[in-house]
Amino acid sequence: MSLTLENLERLIGFNSVSSRSNLDIIGFIETYLRERGFRLTRISDDTGQKAGLFAEIGPSEGGLSGGGLILSGHTDVVPTEGQNWSRDPFRLSHQDGKYYGRGTTDMKGYLACMLSAADKAAKSDLKEPLKLVFSYDEEIGCVGIQHMADRLAPLLGTPRACFVGEPTEMRVAVGHKGKAAIKATCNGQSGHSALAPNFVNALHLAADFVVELGKVQGWLATQGARETDYDIAYSTVHIGKLTGGVALNIVPDHAELILEYRHLASDRQDMIMDLIRDAASRVARRYQPDYPEAKITLNRYNAYPGLDVSKGAPVVALAQRLAGNPEVTKVAFGTEAGVFAGLGVPTIVCGPGSTEGQGHKADEYISGEQLAACDRMMDCIVNEISI
């Protein structure tokens, strides 16, 4: 595991918070893989400040047993500001069998194991290709991988499986909910607060909309689809932010809500969006007799697909065997796996660490046991595609 720890130390040293450029960490990964003979394709975003990477080694396509295997992970991490860290988050430290640093669990521990697998693959006689995907801006809504998808599609070929390495404690995850983020803009009337009843307060529209969204959530919980494999067995609606107004003595004419829905595969996205639109329309109609311009405008500004793999699918049996873990689960958080599945690649999620226990927290760590378990899976993956 010494190479994995060496890789992890280098990776943790890059401050790759999503708000920053990731070119330094991508440059390191490129150099590492180029030295080991990988064929590389960098995929930059429109700004030139972010980039993903596709890497491949072994037969170009096909081989004796198919189109190889994909390992995939994201290079960005969540911020540390506002968290009470007891150590430098961008310097790997070790204590009592635990390795501390921002991203150790989510998900540079897996990236370190990917690089170790790359080193082993470079020294092996491969009958199928090993394909690696490194993305950016996953932590802000799987943005990067969706920007990369069109470029990735012809590069991926026809792999047998893709392993997305989000932390699952090395269990094989076959499902997660999809997500959409929405900005709701409420338009009212401005006026002096002494005459407040004469005007339509945009915050009143917003507050009424929150109540209506609660009703939508109630309907989804009682009438919508249910999947008991999830801790929350139904689709959810959540309001994360409400802003409006400029001063106490001014009736606000503008308010904004940021909300999301996370949906089961069996609840159509469009159905949930229609429920939210209907709720917005009901609220606006209450105020329009006094102020016809009153309205709530919805902008769905980001979305990513869920993942729903049959437990009996061949990719699940393959992952169980290579991970050495028969346990199958579904996870509460979103991943990039749905994007790969949408490109026609059989995909599961399996990686070291615990999202619930360590993800996005101060003094984030990953245990040596979890890293060792992931390294064992990587050894099995390389052996699987070797002669």
KAHUQUI-V354368 format. One record per helix or strand of 2 or more residues. SS is the DSSP state (hx for helix, st for strand). FROM is the first residue (numbers start at 0). TO is the last residue. Records with the same first field share a line. If there is no record, write none. Layout:
SS = FROM-TO  FROM-TO
This chain:
hx = 1-11  22-33  103-121  142-155  192-197  201-222  268-287  313-322  336-341  354-357  367-383
st = 38-43  50-56  68-73  92-94  97-99  129-134  160-163  171-175  177-186  190-191  235-243  249-250  253-262  294-303  306-307  327-329  346-348  364-366
